[in-house]
């Protein structure tokens, strides 16, 4: 439903020829020029270009939604977070798990009760790690992506569900580049996250989550189901009086309805625009650049833990 008003490429002649063919008014090789045409920028290029493109957008005075991971390292991500805060612009990291209905329901339930003590999440992912599937122990831990096969979404959502900030990390990372991760994260409130993310030959993605508090427990399952062409998530349930009670209905692809993963990303975009317009909308859960930096700092610590074989303080 949008109008394409400009095209940016690396080769000006080629970019101009495509723009003329598709009746696009402007062709350029300058990302900065592209940013100066708009108010809000979605950065969705390769991880290695996030820092450059986010910086260009901020320099042009644009609000920014950056695809995860925010940058390749914790230091790069923290620098972007600081730059964004100084700018006064609205900047967000696109962590869509937060806006899946079942996850939102569990977070709201948990945040209204005593501190969560334990979060256990296990995710099987067909898409994570083909880059290093046959090389388990030699070479670089990180490959072309700083996302470790899709694990940054999971780390962010787990920290968000627990509340507080991570203070230590201990990990085992298999694959070079790593694709199968076992990470324990100690939280400032005393709770612990136990996260397993592993590459599988089975099609799709499947995750199982449990969050345990002093006198409560919550659970949800979900993931990408290839035969349906989309995500099926939930129901979300909590344990009350020895019985499981549903607090959020399941969602799955339905004819005529938005696909759940698309809808979660659309909510992120809507949340960013609402904040740009100084509107507060409690229906949405927007992750900041700081949240994106925290995730990459956890991965930095996880790599250090894998190399040293010990717990790493953050």
Secondary structure, 3 states (H helix, E strand, C coil): CCCCCEEECCCHHHHHHHHHHCCCCEEECCHHHHHCCCCEEEECCCHHHHHHHHHHHHHCCCEEEEECCCCCCHHHHHHHHHHHHHHCCCEEEECHHHHCHHHHHHHHHHHCCCCCCEEEEEEEECCCCHHHCCCCCCCCCCCCCCCCCCHHHHHHHHHHHHCCCEEEEEEEEECCCCCEEEEEEEECCCCEEEEEEEECCCCCEEEEEEEECCCCEEEEEEEEEHHHCEEEECCEEEEECCEEEEEECCECCCCCCCCHHHHHHHHHHHHHHHHHCCCCCCCCCCEEHHHHHHHHHHHHHHHHHHHHCCCEEC
